[in-house]
């Protein structure tokens, strides 16, 4: 049984009763070089954050929007791009109106290519209540964006807080807003965190490494059954 994070493996062991000896952890990986390089802190435009996720309860967009209300109070020109759709769409749109931040939040729906939004952002924000290893988090870090994510699940295996981004407690709009304001007001630090994040993804979460680890498992299982196995060229 393969888990995408050590946290997911522990859940499989405790909840699904998978024996420890049958568990392997292989982190998700991405093709880093396919991502654009974001220009963090670029002058001449409002500071921007981007959130790419399904609009559902687990991703906890209400906490994100309540944090945005606080960010807008501190940085009136701030803007947030939300990329994704899902069952919470009408709820989060209604909440944005209730909070008076409709002018600051763009709901962009489901997109086949998120690279334009990553390229135009200064920070990436993930407000999840639970997470494995988020592909969109990896993509944002590979684009050189500093990541602000909740300290849940596999997020803490991806984001090294203070080195590649910031981790905050889940369900806490005050601390999420404080982290966003901190990096938006310090673009040099944000750019440094983003650069370190790209290096981390390229080293630890590269798709080539992920494929090689799955291939090794397949070859191991075939060899146990006496079947011939060879690595791909």
C-alpha positions in Angstrom: 0.0 0.0 0.0 1.5 3.3 -1.1 0.8 6.5 0.7 1.7 10.0 -0.7 2.9 11.2 2.7 4.0 9.9 6.1 0.9 11.4 7.6 -1.3 9.5 5.1 0.6 6.3 5.9 -0.1 6.8 9.6 -3.8 7.3 8.8 -3.8 4.1 6.8 -2.2 2.3 9.7 -4.4 3.6 12.4 -7.8 3.9 10.6 -7.6 1.3 7.8 -5.5 -1.1 9.9 -2.9 -1.6 7.1 0.0 -3.5 8.6 3.1 -1.3 8.9 5.3 -3.7 6.9 2.9 -3.3 3.9 3.1 0.5 3.8 5.4 2.5 1.7 5.6 6.3 1.3 6.2 7.8 -2.1 5.7 11.5 -2.3 3.9 13.0 -5.2 6.1 14.6 -7.8 5.8 17.1 -10.6 7.8 18.2 -13.7 9.4 21.2 -12.2 10.7 22.7 -15.5 7.2 23.0 -16.9 6.3 25.7 -14.4 6.9 29.4 -15.0 9.1 31.5 -12.8 6.9 33.9 -10.8 8.2 37.5 -10.4 7.5 37.9 -6.6 7.1 41.5 -5.4 7.0 42.9 -8.9 6.3 46.6 -8.8 3.6 48.4 -10.8 0.7 46.2 -9.8 -1.3 45.4 -6.7 0.1 42.6 -4.4 -1.5 39.3 -5.3 -2.1 35.9 -3.7 -3.4 32.8 -5.5 -5.3 29.9 -4.2 -5.7 26.8 -6.4 -8.0 24.1 -5.0 -11.4 22.4 -5.2 -14.1 24.5 -3.5 -15.1 22.2 -0.8 -15.2 21.9 3.0 -11.8 20.2 3.3 -10.0 23.1 1.6 -11.7 25.6 4.0 -12.1 28.6 1.7 -14.3 30.4 4.3 -11.2 30.7 6.6 -9.2 32.0 3.6 -11.8 34.7 2.8 -12.0 35.8 6.4 -8.3 36.2 6.4 -8.5 38.2 3.2 -10.8 40.6 4.9 -8.0 41.3 7.4 -5.4 41.6 4.7 -7.5 44.1 2.7 -7.9 46.2 5.9 -4.1 46.3 6.2 -3.3 46.5 2.4 -6.3 47.9 0.6 -4.8 47.2 -2.9 -4.4 43.5 -2.2 -6.0 41.0 -4.6 -6.7 37.3 -4.4 -7.2 34.9 -7.3 -9.2 31.7 -6.6 -8.8 29.0 -9.2 -11.1 26.0 -9.0 -14.7 25.0 -8.6 -16.8 22.7 -6.5 -19.9 22.4 -4.3 -18.8 25.4 -2.1 -18.8 27.8 -5.0 -22.1 29.6 -4.2 -21.3 29.6 -0.5 -17.9 31.2 -0.8 -19.1 33.8 -3.3 -21.9 34.7 -0.9 -19.4 35.0 1.9 -17.1 37.2 -0.1 -20.1 39.6 -0.6 -21.0 39.4 3.0 -17.4 40.3 4.0 -17.3 43.2 1.6 -14.3 41.8 -0.4 -15.9 41.1 -3.8 -13.7 43.8 -5.3 -10.6 42.0 -4.0 -11.4 38.4 -4.9 -11.6 37.0 -8.4 -13.3 33.5 -8.7 -11.8 32.1 -11.9 -13.4 28.7 -11.9 -11.8 25.5 -13.1 -8.8 26.1 -15.4 -6.8 23.6 -17.5 -3.7 25.7 -17.2 -2.9 27.5 -13.9 0.5 28.9 -15.0 -0.8 32.4 -15.8 -2.2 32.8 -12.3 1.0 31.4 -10.7 3.2 33.7 -12.8 1.2 36.8 -11.7 1.1 36.1 -8.0 3.4 37.0 -5.0 2.3 34.2 -2.7 0.4 31.0 -2.8 -2.1 30.2 0.0 -3.6 26.9 1.0 -6.1 26.8 3.8 -6.9 23.1 4.0 -8.2 21.3 7.1 -6.6 18.0 5.8 -4.1 17.3 3.0 -2.0 14.6 1.5 0.7 16.1 -0.7 -1.0 18.8 -2.7 0.0 18.9 -6.4 -1.0 22.6 -6.6 1.2 23.4 -3.6 4.1 21.7 -5.4 3.4 23.5 -8.6 3.3 26.9 -6.8 6.6 26.3 -5.1 8.1 25.1 -8.3 7.1 28.4 -9.8 9.1 30.2 -7.1 6.1 31.3 -5.0 6.5 31.4 -1.2 3.9 29.0 0.2 1.6 29.9 3.1 -0.2 26.7 4.1 -1.9 25.2 7.1 0.1 22.9 9.3 -1.8 19.7 8.5 -1.1 16.4 6.8 1.5 16.4 4.1 1.8 20.2 4.1 4.4 20.0 6.8 6.4 17.5 4.7 6.5 19.9 1.8 6.8 23.4 3.4 9.7 24.0 5.7 8.3 26.9 7.7 10.6 29.9 7.7 12.7 28.4 4.8 10.3 27.8 1.9 7.2 29.4 3.2 5.1 29.7 6.3 2.9 27.2 8.1 -0.1 28.3 10.2 -2.7 26.5 12.3 -5.8 25.4 10.4 -9.1 27.3 10.8 -7.4 30.5 12.1 -8.1 33.5 9.8 -6.1 35.8 12.1 -2.8 33.9 11.8 -3.4 33.2 8.2 -3.9 36.9 7.5 -0.8 37.8 9.5 1.4 35.4 7.5 0.1 36.8 4.2 0.7 40.4 5.4 4.1 39.5 6.6 5.3 38.2 3.2 3.4 40.8 1.1 5.2 43.6 3.0 8.6 42.0 2.7 9.0 41.0 -1.0 12.7 40.4 -0.7 12.1 37.7 2.0 9.1 36.3 0.0 11.3 36.0 -3.1 14.0 34.2 -1.1 11.5 31.8 0.4 10.1 31.1 -3.0 13.6 30.4 -4.5 14.3 27.9 -1.7 10.9 26.3 -2.3 11.7 25.8 -5.9 15.0 24.1 -5.0 13.2 21.9 -2.5 10.6 20.7 -5.0 13.2 20.1 -7.7 15.2 18.0 -5.3 12.6 16.2 -3.2 9.4 16.2 -5.2 10.6 15.8 -8.8 8.4 13.5 -11.0 11.5 11.5 -12.1 12.2 10.6 -8.5 8.6 9.6 -7.9 8.5 7.4 -11.1 11.7 5.7 -10.1 10.4 4.8 -6.7 7.2 3.3 -8.1 9.2 1.4 -10.7 11.4 0.0 -7.9 8.3 -1.3 -6.1 6.9 -3.0 -9.3 10.3 -4.7 -9.9 10.5 -5.8 -6.3 7.0 -7.4 -6.4 7.6 -9.1 -9.8 10.9 -10.5 -8.5 9.1 -12.0 -5.5 6.9 -14.0 -7.9 9.8 -15.1 -10.0 8.7 -13.0 -13.0 11.4 -11.4 -15.1 11.6 -7.6 -14.6 13.8 -4.9 -16.1 14.0 -1.2 -15.7 12.8 1.1 -18.4 15.5 2.6 -20.5 
